[in-house]
Amino acid sequence: MKNKNKISLIVFILSMASIFFSSEVSAASAVNDYILKNKIKPASESVKLQINMQDSKKNGGFSMEFDSGKPSLVIIHEVATEGSTVDNEITYMVRNQENAFVHSFVDANSIKTIANTRLKAWGSGPFGNKYGIQIEQTRVTSKEQFARQITNLASWTADQLIAYNLGEPKVVSESNKKLDGNLASHRNISYKWGGTDHVDPDWYWSNRGNRFFAQGYDMYQFRDLVANYYKQKVNTDLRGAKYKIGNTVQIKTSASYESNGSDLKAYRTWVGTISAVRADNKSKSNYSYTVTYKNGQNTVQSVYVLEQDLQQPIALKYKVGDTVQIRANASYESNGSDLKAYRNWVGTVKSVRTDN
């Protein structure tokens, strides 16, 4: 994220076609080929939420909700500091979060998330912040470390695309202002929308790729590797999952945390719709789900709900056609409309919807 070198690279794309065969990655990429040939396994993500600037009550009243109710792309950074560690960077960022923060950090051995990916970060200017989940890389110093870091980053990126239903990876263009992809570097954000002038991770990837693999690394090679993991993950056999996309479910009263560590207690008894299913070995049943809720006029998601924390919704108390009466203490509808003038009125239920 820090732009110490102020170096910008222009990448000429000579091959426009990308062809995938099972676990093979298209285009000549020495880094990707090494990762796949050696079957490097990604590290597991750990989550310890430490950023209170995502709370509008603590950040001066700024809403940290994404405009569409969820992130729209993943933004890749690097810290631009030789010799730094993930833990050192996290300590510094937490202490200075009023100025800037991202969601996650990655190195050769770990992926650590410190901010809620359902909410915005402050790491890539007003436009990047508006759209993206953001992750920082520390600088590694060997061939094996770089390969493992890129493995971790690509697998984690695929997880985000799946969790938020963003589709297969597509790098945003720099030729227009439209949101036309779901994957970007900090450099892409700077050139596309402005509001920031950083160009990471261009220099870092080019440097480490050339030093260790005799070939620079770039966002298009990275996209290909992410696509490989994306396809592997979405094609995982999910027939054993209890719930399917489109099913209506309810969060159990005993639910505490999602599999990534996000607090789930505030969503107990909420009813929502399954919008994604994934294999998840932290679950007793080996599956977790993205649940999308309606909350008044807002759409909210819990991204990694374990199967044992879900149940079929409790039967509706009232059905279409039932005669009901507005309570004497009623104040507002879920969309904020005033209900006090209708206290004690008797009417007929015309429609029923999920609303938490």
N, C-alpha and C positions, 0 to 999 in steps of 0.2 A: 504493500500500500504506500509506503514512503517512497518518494521519487528522488533518490539521492543522485542518480546518474543522469536523469533527464535524457535518456536514450530512447529513441523511437525506431522501430524496425519496420520496413515495408516488406510484406510477404507476398511474393508472386505465386499464385496458385496455377501450376502448369497442368495439373490433372484435375478434371472436374468430376470424375466418376468415382464413386465409393462403392465397392462390392464386398459383401461380407459372406464368408463361408464358415459356418459353425463358430469356432473361437478364433478365427483368423481376422486380422485387421487390415483394411485396405491401405493403399499407398505405401511408399517406402518409408518406414519409420523404425529406425534402429532401436529406439527406446521401447516402443510398443512391442516389437518383435522379441526383444530380450525378456520383457515382462511375461509375455504369453508362452514363449519357449520354456522358460524356467518355472512356469506355473506359480508365480508369486501370489501369495494369499494376502488380501487386504487386512489391515488391523480393524478391530472392533471400535466403534465410536463410544466414547464416554461423555456423559453429560453432567455438568455441574453449573447450573444457571447462576450467574454472578452479576448481571447487568441490571441495575435498577433504573437506568435511564429509559428503559422500555415502558416504564410506568408513567403515564401522563401526569399523575399526581406528584411525581418527583422530578420531572424534567421541564417544568415550567408550563405545562399544559399542552405540549405537542402530542397529537395523536400518533401512535405508532402502528396503527392498523394499516395493512396494505389496502389500496383503493378497491381492489377486486375481491378482498376478503382472504387472499392468499398471495404468496410470492409468485412472480411470473418468470423469473430466471435465476440462474446461479452465477455469481460473480467471483472470479478468481483473482487473488492478490498474492503478493509476496512481500516480506517485511523489509527488504533492502538493507539488511544488517548482517554482516558476516559474524559467525560465532554465537549468534543468539540462539536461545532455546525456546521451545513452546511455553514452558512454565514461566520463564522470564518475561516473555512477551505478554502472556496472560496477566501476570502480576502488574506490569506497567499499564496495560490497557484498562484493567479494572480500576486502577487508581486514577486514571485520566479519562474515564469514560464520558465525562461531560464534553470532551473535545471530539472524540471519535471512538468507535468500537465496531467490531464485526461479530459474526455469529460463532465462528469456529476457527480452529487452528489445526494444521497437519504437518507432520514430519515423517521420518522413515518408519517410526514405530508406533505412532499414536494419532488419533483424531479426537480432539477435545472441543466440545461445544459449550460455550459460556453464555449464550443468549438464545432466547426463544425464537426459533426459525419461523414461527407464525406471525412474528412482529418484525418491524423494520429495524435496520441497523444504521449507523452513521459512519460509513466508510468509503463512499464513492460518489460524493456530490448529490445534489437534490434528485437527479433522475435515476442514478443507480440505486440510491437509498429507497426511492419510490417503488422499485420493482424487485430488488434482488435479495436472495440469501447470499451472504458474503463469507468467504473463507480465506485465511492467510496461510501461506507456506513460510516456514523458516528455511534458511539456506543450509543445505546439506553439503557434505564434503567428499563423497565417494560415489563411485558408479552404482554400487549396490544400494546405498542410501537413496540416491536419486530415483532409481527404479522403484524402490519400495514406496517412496513418497508419492510418486505419480500414480502408482497402483492404488494407494489409499485414497488419494484425491479423486481419481476417476470413479472408483467404486462408490464413494460417498456422494459424489455428484449424481450418479445414476440413481441412488437411493432417494435423493431430493426430487428428481424429476418424476419418479414413480409415486412418491408419497403425495405430491401436490398435483398429480395428473397433468404434467406439463408436456408429455409426449417425448418422442425420441430427440436426442440432443441436436440443436441447430444453433450455430454461432450467429449472433446478431450481425447485420451488415453495418457498415460505417457510411453508407451512401445516402441514408435518409433518416428521418427522426422517428419513424414508426417502430413500434415494438414488434420486430419481425423474427425473433429467435428466443431461445430459452437458456442460452449459454453465452457468457461474455467474460473477457478479461477487463481489468481496470482500464487498460489502454482502449479497448473497444468503447467503453462508456465515455471516456474523454473525447474521442474522435467523433462519436455519434451524437452525443447530447451536450457535451461540455459541462460546465459547473465544477470541473476538476481537470487537472492537467497531468495526472500520473499515467505512466505507460507500462506499469508492471502487469504480468511477470515477464515481459518480452526479453529483457536483458538476461535475467536469471535463467530462463529456460534455454535461450540461445547459448549462453556461456556453459552451463552444465551439460547440455546436450553435446556440444562440440568437444568439450574437454573429456567427457567420459565415453561418448559413443560416436565421435567423429561426424556428428550430424546435429544441427540445431533442432530444438523442439519448439512447437508452436501450437496455437489454439486448434488448428485443423487436425493435426495429429492427435491432440488430446481429445477432440470431439470423437474421433474414430474409436479411441479406447473406451470412452464413456459409452458410446453406442454398443460396443461389445458387451460391457457389463450390463447395460440396460436390457439388451435382448436376452442375456442369460437369466436375469432376474425376473423379467416379465413372463418368460417361458417356463419358469419353475412350476412343477406340477402342484397345483393348488386344490386338487380334487378333495383332499382331506379337510379343507377349511369348512368350518361349520356354517359360516355366513358368506354370501356372494355379493358382488357389486349390485347395488339397487335395493338390497334388503333393508328394512327398517329395524333398528335395534335401540336398546336403551342401556345407558351406563348403569352398572350395578351400584347399590348404595355402599358397597364395600370397596369400590375402586379407589386406588390411591395414586399410582403413577403410571405413565405410559412407559413403554419399553426403553425409550431414550432418556427417561428421567424426568420428563415434564410432568408437572403436578396435574392430576386428574380430579382431585377432590371437588373442585368448584363445579364440575360437570356431572356429579352424581345425580341420577334419575333423569338426566336429559335424554331426549329421544332424537335420533338422527338417522341418516341414510349412509350405508356403506358405499364409499366412492373409490376405495382401493384395498387390495388384499396382497399381503406379502408373506413369504416365509420369514420367520423370526425365531431364532433359537433361544431367545430369552423368555419365550412364552412356554408354559407347560404343554400347550397344544401345538407349539411350533408355528403359530400364525399371529400376526397383528394386522390391524385394520385402520384405515383412515375413515373417520366418521364426520360427516358434514351435517351441521345443525342449522336450523333457522332460529334466530333470536331477535324477535321483533322484525325490524327491517334489515337486520344484518345477517350475514352468513359467517359461521364460525366453524373451525375444524379442530379436531383432535387427530393427530397424524399417526400415532403408533399405539393404538389401544389394543391391549392383549385380549385374546379370545375369552379368557376366563373372567374378564371384567365386563362382558357383554351379556345381555339377555334379550329375549323377546319382549317387546313393550307390554306393559300392563294394559289390560282392556280399557277402552275409553269409557269414561263415566257417562258422557252424553253422546247421543247419536242424532243424525239428521232426522228431523221430525219431532224430536222430544220438545216438550214444553218446559221452559226454564224461567227463573226469575233472577234479575240482577240484584246482588246483595246490597244491603244498606250501607256497607262500608266501602263499596267499589269506588275507585278513583280514576284509573286510566286504562285504556286498552294497551296492548303490547306495542303498538306503533306510536304511542304517546297521545292519542286522541283522548279528550276529556270524557269520562264516563259518569261523572257525578250527577249530571242532569237526568240520567236514566236509572238511578237507584230505585229499586223496588218494582221496576217495570217488568211485565211478563211478556214473553215472546216465544217464538219457535226457532229451533236450531236449523239454519239453512245450509251450513257447511262446517266441516271440521278439518283442521290442519295441524301439523306439528309446529309447535312454537314454544321455545324454552324461555 
